[in-house]
Amino acid sequence: MKSKSGYLRRKKQRERERERTSTTLSLKQMQILSSTFFRRMEEDAAIVKEIKKSLRDEVEA
């Protein structure tokens, strides 16, 4: 009976470690996604500025 309780304890410990590593991976993925998102947002803002400038130039001309 004692060996079975040790097995269950190790099984639960492995499950906890697996949950921790999957959480860590998802955190890293979120960091990558957010940095990509903000970079694209900055690029879009630059494009919008260029469009506004060209429209302003056309209106003035």
C-alpha positions in Angstrom: 0.0 0.0 0.0 2.9 2.3 0.8 4.4 2.1 -2.7 1.0 3.0 -4.3 0.8 6.2 -2.2 4.3 7.2 -3.4 3.3 6.5 -7.0 0.2 8.8 -6.6 2.4 11.5 -5.0 4.9 11.4 -7.8 2.0 11.4 -10.4 0.5 14.5 -8.8 3.9 16.2 -8.7 4.4 15.5 -12.4 1.0 17.0 -13.2 1.9 20.1 -11.2 5.2 20.5 -13.1 3.4 20.0 -16.4 0.9 22.8 -15.5 3.7 25.1 -14.5 5.7 24.6 -17.7 2.6 25.0 -19.9 1.8 28.3 -18.0 5.4 29.5 -18.6 5.1 28.7 -22.3 1.9 30.6 -22.6 3.4 33.6 -20.8 6.3 33.6 -23.3 3.8 33.3 -26.2 1.8 36.2 -24.8 5.0 38.4 -24.6 5.8 37.5 -28.2 2.3 38.2 -29.4 2.0 41.5 -27.5 5.4 42.8 -28.9 4.3 41.8 -32.4 1.0 43.5 -31.9 2.6 46.8 -30.6 5.1 46.8 -33.4 2.4 46.4 -36.0 0.4 49.2 -34.3 3.4 51.5 -34.5 3.8 50.6 -38.2 0.1 51.3 -38.9 0.4 54.6 -37.1 3.3 55.6 -39.3 1.3 54.7 -42.4 -1.6 56.7 -41.2 0.7 59.7 -40.7 2.0 59.4 -44.2 -1.5 59.2 -45.7 -2.6 62.2 -43.7 0.5 64.2 -44.8 -0.1 63.2 -48.5 -3.8 64.2 -48.2 -2.9 67.5 -46.6 -0.4 68.1 -49.4 -3.0 67.4 -52.0 -5.5 69.7 -50.4 -3.0 72.5 -50.2 -1.9 72.0 -53.9 
